[in-house]
């Protein structure tokens, strides 16, 4: 059995906890270990916050453009993708692991840790640009299951 969902969300701060709660609820219902669920929900929150902040300009009438979150739990893996319609990553971020090409921000900085945090919480992370424009953050993590989980791989 697998679970797949996709959301198209407005680039508004209120959309971030909505995506996070949906992911947490899905994983709790499926029986995913809470520590794994928490790691993925924090990584998703960081990717969504990045899309909200950098994912495009306000459209006609001041309405925010949308971004997309897609997640699926299949077998022993959860894969998540967040795509926006902004300017995309600078070429160096889209072609290599972020932490390898950019130094970590100073501890007093209020911004700049999100992509590094995603890399620490997920097993595999990819930063790329969509043809035309827009950034895509994809990440996945091996799942651990609670005893008696609905989707547990045996």
Helices and strands as residue ranges (DSSP letters): E 2-10, H 14-30, H 34-54, G 60-62, E 66-74, E 77-83, H 91-95, H 98-101, H 114-121, E 124-129, E 135-142
